[in-house]
Structures are given as C-alpha cells and as structure tokens.
Amino acid sequence: MENVPARKLTICTFHALCVRILRQDINRLGYKTNFSIYDESDQLGLLRRIIPRLAACGSRVLPATPLHSGHKTGQFGVDSEL
C-alpha cells in the first residue's frame, strides 16, 4: 500500500462521516447546511415542548406518536423556529 500523508486521511465514525458528507452537499438537495440531527431523547424533548402548543389549538397528540410516524416514513422534520 502506498504511503499517504495523514492530512489526506479521514478517520471517524460512520455517522460522523455521513454528517460531514451531508453538510458538504446538502445544499444540492435544497436544504440548509446548519441542520441538527436529534436522537430519540432529543426528539421526545422537543415534542414535549410542542405538544402544549398543539393542545392549545385543540389537538391531542401523545409524544411517541409523531416519532413512530416519522420513523415509518423515514423522515421526521421539525421547523427550528418552533
């Protein structure tokens, strides 16, 4: 194997590499590069803050319901302005 200068190597986890690639090229899909990726705990916390607003409008949603719906479709997007 050829000796490669260390600065040309990328060593990271699979998820970190995917985020790096997304941030680099996501604008090609029409999205902004300043996105966040939430784990399940963060998603539930966000939903717990949003649900009272929905309840004020007369909607009734349990915190886990939107998460499961998002996972079924493979996409769960929430406007950062909420």
The 8 nearest C-alpha neighbors of each residue, nearest first, counted from 0:
[[1, 2, 3, 4, 8, 5, 7, 9],
 [0, 2, 3, 4, 5, 7, 8, 6],
 [1, 3, 0, 4, 5, 7, 8, 6],
 [2, 4, 1, 5, 7, 8, 6, 0],
 [3, 5, 6, 7, 2, 8, 1, 9],
 [4, 6, 8, 7, 3, 9, 2, 10],
 [7, 5, 4, 8, 9, 3, 10, 2],
 [8, 6, 5, 4, 9, 3, 10, 2],
 [9, 7, 5, 6, 10, 4, 3, 11],
 [8, 10, 11, 7, 6, 16, 5, 12],
 [9, 11, 8, 12, 16, 13, 15, 5],
 [12, 10, 15, 16, 9, 13, 14, 17],
 [11, 13, 15, 14, 16, 10, 17, 9],
 [12, 14, 16, 15, 17, 11, 18, 10],
 [15, 13, 17, 16, 12, 18, 11, 19],
 [14, 16, 18, 12, 17, 13, 11, 19],
 [17, 15, 19, 13, 14, 18, 12, 20],
 [16, 18, 14, 20, 19, 15, 21, 13],
 [19, 17, 21, 15, 20, 16, 22, 14],
 [18, 20, 16, 22, 17, 21, 15, 23],
 [21, 19, 23, 17, 18, 22, 24, 16],
 [22, 20, 18, 25, 24, 23, 19, 17],
 [23, 21, 32, 19, 20, 25, 24, 18],
 [22, 24, 20, 21, 19, 25, 32, 26],
 [25, 23, 21, 26, 22, 27, 20, 28],
 [26, 24, 21, 27, 28, 22, 30, 23],
 [25, 27, 29, 30, 28, 24, 31, 32],
 [28, 26, 25, 29, 24, 30, 23, 31],
 [29, 27, 26, 25, 30, 24, 31, 21],
 [28, 30, 26, 27, 25, 31, 32, 24],
 [29, 31, 26, 25, 28, 32, 27, 34],
 [32, 30, 33, 26, 34, 25, 29, 22],
 [31, 33, 22, 34, 25, 26, 30, 23],
 [34, 32, 31, 35, 22, 30, 25, 26],
 [35, 33, 32, 31, 36, 22, 30, 79],
 [36, 34, 37, 33, 32, 79, 18, 38],
 [35, 37, 38, 34, 18, 41, 42, 39],
 [38, 36, 41, 42, 35, 39, 40, 45],
 [37, 39, 41, 40, 42, 36, 43, 35],
 [38, 40, 42, 41, 43, 37, 66, 44],
 [39, 41, 43, 42, 38, 44, 37, 45],
 [42, 40, 44, 38, 37, 43, 39, 45],
 [43, 41, 39, 45, 40, 44, 37, 46],
 [42, 44, 46, 40, 45, 41, 47, 39],
 [45, 43, 41, 47, 42, 46, 40, 48],
 [44, 46, 42, 48, 47, 43, 41, 49],
 [45, 47, 49, 43, 48, 44, 62, 50],
 [46, 48, 44, 45, 50, 49, 43, 62],
 [47, 49, 45, 46, 50, 51, 44, 52],
 [50, 48, 46, 52, 47, 51, 45, 53],
 [49, 51, 53, 52, 47, 48, 46, 54],
 [52, 50, 54, 53, 49, 55, 48, 47],
 [53, 51, 55, 50, 54, 49, 56, 48],
 [52, 54, 50, 56, 58, 55, 51, 57],
 [55, 53, 58, 57, 51, 56, 52, 59],
 [54, 56, 52, 53, 57, 51, 58, 50],
 [57, 55, 53, 54, 58, 52, 51, 59],
 [56, 58, 54, 55, 53, 59, 52, 51],
 [59, 57, 54, 53, 56, 60, 55, 50],
 [58, 60, 54, 57, 61, 53, 50, 56],
 [61, 59, 62, 58, 50, 64, 53, 65],
 [60, 62, 64, 63, 59, 65, 50, 47],
 [63, 61, 64, 46, 43, 47, 60, 65],
 [62, 64, 66, 61, 65, 67, 43, 46],
 [63, 65, 67, 66, 61, 62, 68, 60],
 [66, 64, 68, 67, 63, 69, 62, 61],
 [67, 65, 69, 63, 68, 64, 70, 62],
 [66, 68, 70, 64, 69, 65, 71, 63],
 [67, 69, 65, 71, 66, 70, 64, 72],
 [70, 68, 75, 66, 74, 72, 67, 71],
 [69, 71, 73, 67, 72, 68, 66, 74],
 [72, 70, 68, 69, 73, 67, 74, 66],
 [73, 71, 69, 74, 70, 68, 75, 67],
 [74, 72, 70, 71, 69, 75, 68, 67],
 [73, 75, 69, 72, 70, 76, 71, 68],
 [76, 74, 69, 77, 73, 70, 66, 72],
 [75, 77, 74, 78, 69, 79, 36, 73],
 [78, 76, 79, 75, 81, 80, 45, 46],
 [77, 79, 80, 81, 76, 75, 34, 45],
 [80, 78, 81, 77, 34, 76, 35, 45],
 [79, 81, 78, 77, 49, 45, 76, 34],
 [80, 79, 78, 49, 77, 48, 45, 52]]
